[in-house]
Amino acid sequence: MTLDTSNMCSHLQKKLFNEDGVYHHLWKAMQDDPELTAVVRSRQLHIYRNGKKVLVLAGKTAPKIIREDEICDLLTEQP
């Protein structure tokens, strides 16, 4: 999965792409799931499964769960 990170919040980039970032384990799981897609909108990462939005990640605010999904379950797990 590739993303255009030019419009992504720098805080979110650190949380997602740094090895010690709180969302890094989510990013790795997304790489292995062909049903997931992601788009950067309004500096946030919107995650979709089969075209339906499931999760929104932001840099400084809490993640917003849109619908129950296995990727959302990873938010509560520690890497």
C-alpha positions as CSV (number, residue, x, y, z in Angstrom):
1,M,0.0,0.0,0.0
2,T,1.3,3.4,-0.9
3,L,0.1,6.8,0.3
4,D,0.7,10.3,-0.7
5,T,1.8,11.6,2.7
6,S,2.4,15.2,1.5
7,N,-0.9,16.3,3.1
8,M,-0.7,14.1,6.2
9,C,-0.2,15.6,9.6
10,S,3.4,15.3,10.8
11,H,2.2,13.9,14.2
12,L,0.3,11.1,12.4
13,Q,3.3,10.3,10.2
14,K,5.4,9.8,13.2
15,K,2.8,7.6,14.9
16,L,2.2,5.6,11.8
17,F,5.6,5.1,10.2
18,N,8.2,5.2,13.1
19,E,9.0,1.8,14.5
20,D,8.0,3.0,18.0
21,G,4.9,4.8,16.9
22,V,1.6,3.9,18.5
23,Y,-0.1,3.1,15.1
24,H,2.9,1.4,13.5
25,H,1.5,-2.1,14.2
26,L,-1.7,-1.0,12.4
27,W,0.3,0.2,9.4
28,K,2.1,-3.2,9.2
29,A,-1.2,-5.1,9.5
30,M,-2.7,-2.9,6.7
31,Q,0.2,-3.9,4.4
32,D,-0.8,-7.6,4.7
33,D,-4.6,-7.1,4.1
34,P,-5.5,-6.7,0.5
35,E,-9.1,-5.7,1.4
36,L,-7.9,-2.5,3.1
37,T,-7.3,0.8,1.3
38,A,-6.4,4.2,2.8
39,V,-6.6,7.8,1.7
40,V,-5.3,11.0,3.3
41,R,-8.0,13.6,3.7
42,S,-7.9,16.7,5.8
43,R,-4.4,15.6,7.2
44,Q,-6.0,12.4,8.6
45,L,-5.8,8.8,7.4
46,H,-9.2,7.3,6.4
47,I,-9.1,3.5,6.2
48,Y,-11.6,1.5,4.2
49,R,-12.4,-2.2,3.9
50,N,-14.0,-3.1,0.5
51,G,-15.0,0.5,-0.1
52,K,-16.6,1.1,3.3
53,K,-14.9,3.4,5.8
54,V,-14.0,1.7,9.0
55,L,-11.5,4.0,10.8
56,V,-10.1,7.5,10.8
57,L,-6.6,8.2,12.3
58,A,-5.5,11.7,13.2
59,G,-2.3,13.0,14.6
60,K,-3.4,14.7,17.8
61,T,-6.9,13.4,18.4
62,A,-8.2,10.0,19.3
63,P,-8.9,7.5,16.5
64,K,-12.5,7.5,15.3
65,I,-14.0,4.0,14.7
66,I,-16.7,4.2,12.1
67,R,-17.7,0.6,12.0
68,E,-16.5,-2.6,13.8
69,D,-13.6,-4.2,12.0
70,E,-10.7,-6.4,12.8
71,I,-8.3,-3.5,12.1
72,C,-10.1,-1.5,14.8
73,D,-9.4,-4.3,17.3
74,L,-5.7,-3.6,16.9
75,L,-6.1,-0.2,18.4
76,T,-6.5,-1.7,21.9
77,E,-3.7,-4.3,21.4
78,Q,-0.1,-3.4,22.4
79,P,2.5,-4.1,19.7
